[in-house]
Amino acid sequence: MYVARERNYHIRPARKLNISIATVSRALKDDPVVSKKTRKRITDLAEEMGYRSNNFARNLRTRRTHTIGVIVPRLNSYFHVHRHRGYRSIANSEGYNLLISQSSESAQKEKASAKTMFDSRVDGLLVSLAYDTETIAHFEAL
């Protein structure tokens, strides 16, 4: 399997197709500068080689994870489930994923969830505070 791990991971496909590394990179990013025919050759070879883009590396470079965190007290009611279905639909249509955490109405669990969201480098956060939350200082880092 060909996984994007090394710095110049486009070298092998470029050599095999006798094209530039920049063209391979642009084609894999679906850049319109690359002709459809060349893009197809590159994507076919990438698929054949088992290429998967390294989203973690891309996220480090762009400083975006395309993830929105959601912290809620409970997920056991029709209202909350329906609301989150709407969040997910909107987020997905804009190219984002949701990371959902449940605090179980506990400020301590809410703080732990906030830390997890921070560590996951979410791009945004939607929160319904827990019943016993008295301060929102744990969200300041975000």
Secondary structure, DSSP 8 states (H G I E B T S, - for coil): --BS-STTTTHHHHHHHT--HHHHHHHHTT-TTS-HHHHHHHHHHHHHTT-B--HHHHHHHHT---EEEEEES---SHHHHHHHHHHHHHHHHTT-EEEEEE-TT-HHHHHHHHHHHHHTT-SEEEE---TT----GGGTT-
